[in-house]
Amino acid sequence: MEIYHTPVLLKEVLDLLNLKEDSIVVDATLGEGGHSVEILKRIPKGLLIGIDLDEEAIKKAEERLKEVGDNFVLVPSNFKEIRAIVLSNAQGATQILADLGVSSLQLEEAERGFSFMKEGPLDMRMCKPCTRYSAYDVVNTFSFEELRDIIYTYGEDPFAERIARKIVSERKKMPISTTLELADIVRSVYPKGYYRIHPATKTFQALRIFVNRELDNLKKFLEDAPLVLLPKGRIAIITYHSLEDRLVKKTFKENVSLKPVVKHVVKPTKEEISINRRSRSAKLRVYEEIG
Ligand SMILES: C[S@@+](CC[C@H](N)C(=O)[O-])C[C@H]1O[C@@H](n2cnc3c(N)ncnc32)[C@H](O)[C@@H]1O
C-alpha cells in the first residue's frame, strides 16, 4: 500500500500528549494514520478513536492500524461532531489531536482537484456527499463580489479583486473546469516577480476552506472538544495558516478550563522542514484541561 503523507511534528506531538498505556485518544484528523499508528503503539490498554471526513483516508489508515492492534474505532465523520462521537465510544478523552487541513494523499490525487501543480477537475471536496458546492461551482457561478470576498477572506490575497475580475471575464468565454486553467488565470494577473510562493497558493487555499467550510467546522470543534476532555487531559492542534492558528489561540485563551502546556507555539526543526517541505508552515499548540 502506498503511503503519501509524512506526519508533521510527530515526535513533538507524541512527547507533549503525555500518553499512558490506557489513554483514550481521539485523532480528529486521522488522514492516512501517520500520527495514529505511533499513538496506538503507545496505548496497548487504551482506545484510539479516529475521525476523518474522507472515507478513502479512513480505509488506508485502517489497514495500517490493524497491524499494530485492534483497540481502535474509526468514524467517517466531521470532527465538529466530536462530542457525540466520543460519548458514544467512551466516557471522555484523555488526549485529542487535530492536524488540520489537507493531506498529501488528497493533494497527490489529481482527480480530487486540490493541487494547482496537477491537472485535475476543479473539485476540492474532502467529502462529496456532505458538501454543497465543488470548487467548480464556486468559480463558475458565484458573483464577482462573492469570489473577491472568498479569495480575500480565506486566502488573504492582496490581489483578490484582480483575480476575481479575471475569473469572471474568462468564464464568459468558456467554463473554467480544471485546476491548471485556474492556476494560469491567477498567475496571469499577478505582477511579474512579485511572488515568493506559487501565485495560485492563496486562491486555492481560499476555495478549499470555503468549499469544505473549514473555519466553521474548526470553530465548532474548538468549542466542543474541551467538553469531552477528561481532567488533566491534553489537546494538541497543528495548524498550517494564520486563519486557523488565530482561531485556535483566541478560542483556547478564552477557555478558562484550559492552560497552555508550552508557552509558545512549537514549530518544526530545520531538519524536519528539509525532509518534509509540507511541514514548513506548521504550528503546534498544546493545552491541558486544568481538572
Ligand atoms: C493533514 S491531514 C492529517 C494527516 C494525519 N495526521 C497523518 O499523519 O496521516 C488532515 C486530514 O483531516 C481531514 N479533515 C479535514 N477537515 C476535517 C473535518 N472537519 N472533519 C474530519 N476530518 C477532517 C482531511 O480529510 C485529512 O485527511
PDBQT file of the ligand as one rigid body, heavy atoms in Angstrom, charges set to zero:
ROOT
HETATM    1  C1  LIG A 301      -3.156  16.917   7.484  1.00  0.00    +0.000 C 
HETATM    2  S1  LIG A 301      -4.218  15.588   7.251  1.00  0.00    +0.000 S 
HETATM    3  C2  LIG A 301      -3.925  14.534   8.632  1.00  0.00    +0.000 C 
HETATM    4  C3  LIG A 301      -2.755  13.631   8.430  1.00  0.00    +0.000 C 
HETATM    5  C4  LIG A 301      -2.527  12.637   9.549  1.00  0.00    +0.000 C 
HETATM    6  N1  LIG A 301      -2.251  13.311  10.807  1.00  0.00    +0.000 N 
HETATM    7  C5  LIG A 301      -1.369  11.731   9.196  1.00  0.00    +0.000 C 
HETATM    8  O1  LIG A 301      -0.274  11.942   9.735  1.00  0.00    +0.000 OA
HETATM    9  O2  LIG A 301      -1.540  10.826   8.345  1.00  0.00    +0.000 OA
HETATM   10  C6  LIG A 301      -5.769  16.267   7.615  1.00  0.00    +0.000 C 
HETATM   11  C7  LIG A 301      -6.949  15.292   7.483  1.00  0.00    +0.000 C 
HETATM   12  O3  LIG A 301      -8.050  15.921   8.134  1.00  0.00    +0.000 OA
HETATM   13  C8  LIG A 301      -9.225  15.608   7.428  1.00  0.00    +0.000 C 
HETATM   14  N2  LIG A 301     -10.199  16.647   7.765  1.00  0.00    +0.000 N 
HETATM   15  C9  LIG A 301     -10.183  17.955   7.420  1.00  0.00    +0.000 A 
HETATM   16  N3  LIG A 301     -11.251  18.591   7.924  1.00  0.00    +0.000 NA
HETATM   17  C10 LIG A 301     -11.952  17.658   8.630  1.00  0.00    +0.000 A 
HETATM   18  C11 LIG A 301     -13.149  17.709   9.401  1.00  0.00    +0.000 A 
HETATM   19  N4  LIG A 301     -13.865  18.834   9.517  1.00  0.00    +0.000 N 
HETATM   20  N5  LIG A 301     -13.564  16.563   9.993  1.00  0.00    +0.000 NA
HETATM   21  C12 LIG A 301     -12.876  15.413   9.871  1.00  0.00    +0.000 A 
HETATM   22  N6  LIG A 301     -11.727  15.314   9.130  1.00  0.00    +0.000 NA
HETATM   23  C13 LIG A 301     -11.284  16.412   8.531  1.00  0.00    +0.000 A 
HETATM   24  C14 LIG A 301      -8.798  15.586   5.971  1.00  0.00    +0.000 C 
HETATM   25  O4  LIG A 301      -9.687  14.796   5.217  1.00  0.00    +0.000 OA
HETATM   26  C15 LIG A 301      -7.382  14.984   6.084  1.00  0.00    +0.000 C 
HETATM   27  O5  LIG A 301      -7.419  13.596   5.878  1.00  0.00    +0.000 OA
ENDROOT
TORSDOF 0
